[in-house]
Amino acid sequence: MKDNSRRGFMGKAFGAVAAVGAVASLFAMKKSWDPLPSVKAAGFTTLDMSNYEEDVMITEKWRGKPIFVLKKSRKDNEKGRG
């Protein structure tokens, strides 16, 4: 009888340690998938497109690199949707 209770205790203890390890590894894996705060902060910019002409490609500089902006006309937007 004593061997049985010890075996049960060891099984439960092993299960508890395995569960804690699984939760810790999932937490670390999730944290590694999230982007760094520096990447989040550097990844967005806003442009005032009110003064841009429609269907004209504009080259803007952002962080020293060119970005290409095209303001589509309403006609082009409707074509793309339907």
N, C-alpha and C positions, 0 to 999 in steps of 0.2 A: 504494500500500500504506500509506503513512504517513497519508493522510487517513482510511482505514478504521480504523486503530488509534486515532486521535484521536477519531473519531466514537464508537467503542465506549467509550472512556474517559469522554467527556462524557455519554453515555447512562447509564453506571453511576454516575457522580457525581451526575447529576440524580436518579436512582432512589434513591440513598442519602439525599440531602437531603430528598426527598419522603417517604421512610419515616420519617425522624427527625421531620419536621414532623407527620406523621399521628399518630405515637405521642404527641408532645407535646400535640397538640390533643385526642386522646382522653383523656389523663390530666387535662387541665384541665376537660374536659366532665364526667368522672366526679367530680372534686372539687367542681364546682358543683352536682351533683345531691345530694350528701350534706348532711344537715341540719347546721346549726351546732351546736357543743357547747353553747351557751347554750339552744338549742331542745331538745336532748336532755335537758339537766338539768332544764328547767322543765316537761317534758311528762308527768311521771308523779307519781302520788300513791297512797298506800295508805290504806284505811279499815278499821277493825276492825268488821266487820258482825255479830259475835257477839251484840251487845246490840240489834240491830234486830229489829223484828217482821216477820213474813212478810206480804207483800201490802200493805204500808204505805209510801207514798212519803215519803222523808225529804229535807229540803233541808239540805245542808251548805255551808259557805263554804270556798272554796279560792282563795287569792291574791286575796281580796276579792270574788270572784264566786260566785254560787250554782251548785252542782251538784246534780242530782236523782238520788237513789239509790232503787232499788226492789229489795228482797230477795224473790225469787220463791220460791214454795213448791215442794216436790218434785213435786206434781201438775202445776203449770204447766211445770216443766222437762221432765217426761215428755211433755206435750202438744206442746211445741215441737220435740222431737226426732223424734217419730214421726208 
